[in-house]
Amino acid sequence: QVQFVESGGDLVQPGGSLRLSCAASGIGFRLLGMAWYRQAPGKQREWVAFISTSGTTTYADSVKGRFTISRDNAKNTLALQMNSLQFEDTAVYYCNTRPAISYWGQGTQVTVSS
């Protein structure tokens, strides 16, 4: 059974940092490209960051230079280090494969507010 459990979201001030984590199970984690996605209120879910099986990373333009995605294949975990957070980063963040499978976890809420 596939499971993604995201954690680490919080309320943070603009300019602050957060580190999100995702524990994946039920998939061949080390064999799959993984990604973080987010969904802001009233908007469609969007892709944020991707990491390939070899560790190559790509980012959406909106987060490039501020976010860093990483993976630990030994622990089946995915992380997202978010720095210089902006109001526009407020969203529920999810991890999934890329392309995404139909199962989605609960996500973790990130709120950037002063």
C-alpha positions as semicolon CSV with decimal commas, in nm:
position;residue;x (nm);y (nm);z (nm)
1;Q;0,000;0,000;0,000
2;V;0,143;0,334;-0,108
3;Q;0,175;0,595;0,162
4;F;0,323;0,945;0,172
5;V;0,340;1,118;0,510
6;E;0,439;1,482;0,494
7;S;0,545;1,685;0,799
8;G;0,726;2,000;0,903
9;G;0,479;2,267;0,800
10;D;0,426;2,564;1,028
11;L;0,343;2,931;1,054
12;V;0,648;3,139;0,967
13;Q;0,723;3,505;0,905
14;P;0,834;3,632;0,563
15;G;1,203;3,570;0,518
16;G;1,196;3,270;0,748
17;S;1,288;2,907;0,683
18;L;1,125;2,568;0,717
19;R;1,229;2,213;0,642
20;L;0,963;1,972;0,520
21;S;0,993;1,596;0,532
22;C;0,813;1,314;0,355
23;A;0,820;0,949;0,451
24;A;0,731;0,721;0,161
25;S;0,634;0,357;0,176
26;G;0,483;0,099;-0,054
27;I;0,683;0,213;-0,357
28;G;1,026;0,145;-0,498
29;F;1,146;0,477;-0,368
30;R;1,506;0,462;-0,484
31;L;1,393;0,372;-0,836
32;L;1,162;0,672;-0,876
33;G;1,199;1,040;-0,940
34;M;1,034;1,227;-0,655
35;A;0,887;1,572;-0,627
36;W;0,727;1,825;-0,401
37;Y;0,403;1,988;-0,502
38;R;0,191;2,255;-0,340
39;Q;-0,164;2,380;-0,353
40;A;-0,251;2,732;-0,245
41;P;-0,607;2,829;-0,149
42;G;-0,824;2,859;-0,457
43;K;-0,551;2,740;-0,691
44;Q;-0,458;2,419;-0,865
45;R;-0,185;2,197;-0,729
46;E;0,152;2,284;-0,883
47;W;0,490;2,121;-0,905
48;V;0,763;2,285;-0,696
49;A;1,079;2,075;-0,703
50;F;1,200;1,747;-0,850
51;I;1,487;1,512;-0,775
52;S;1,583;1,226;-1,002
53;T;1,705;0,883;-0,897
54;S;2,062;1,004;-0,953
55;G;2,012;1,319;-0,747
56;T;1,969;1,571;-1,027
57;T;1,737;1,850;-0,917
58;T;1,509;2,095;-1,094
59;Y;1,290;2,370;-0,954
60;A;0,996;2,582;-1,051
61;D;1,107;2,935;-1,133
62;S;0,911;3,071;-0,837
63;V;1,128;2,885;-0,583
64;K;1,461;2,857;-0,763
65;G;1,747;2,971;-0,543
66;R;1,534;2,955;-0,227
67;F;1,426;2,590;-0,199
68;T;1,643;2,277;-0,196
69;I;1,510;1,926;-0,246
70;S;1,698;1,621;-0,122
71;R;1,640;1,251;-0,073
72;D;1,764;0,970;0,149
73;N;1,716;0,641;-0,032
74;A;1,823;0,440;0,271
75;K;1,535;0,585;0,474
76;N;1,283;0,635;0,192
77;T;1,253;1,001;0,281
78;L;1,231;1,322;0,084
79;A;1,306;1,667;0,220
80;L;1,248;2,026;0,114
81;Q;1,454;2,302;0,269
82;M;1,272;2,632;0,220
83;N;1,453;2,960;0,280
84;S;1,355;3,322;0,227
85;L;0,990;3,229;0,247
86;Q;0,739;3,465;0,090
87;F;0,366;3,520;0,135
88;E;0,313;3,346;-0,200
89;D;0,465;3,025;-0,061
90;T;0,161;2,974;0,162
91;A;0,010;2,640;0,060
92;V;-0,036;2,278;0,151
93;Y;0,276;2,090;0,044
94;Y;0,272;1,732;-0,081
95;C;0,529;1,480;-0,196
96;N;0,470;1,235;-0,476
97;T;0,643;1,076;-0,768
98;R;0,681;1,272;-1,089
99;P;0,475;1,217;-1,286
100;A;0,248;1,187;-0,987
101;I;0,055;0,874;-0,903
102;S;-0,310;0,900;-0,813
103;Y;-0,253;0,859;-0,438
104;W;-0,185;1,176;-0,239
105;G;-0,100;1,209;0,127
106;Q;-0,255;1,459;0,367
107;G;0,009;1,719;0,299
108;T;0,157;1,967;0,543
109;Q;0,042;2,328;0,579
110;V;0,291;2,608;0,532
111;T;0,166;2,954;0,620
112;V;0,381;3,261;0,564
113;S;0,239;3,555;0,751
114;S;0,355;3,853;0,952
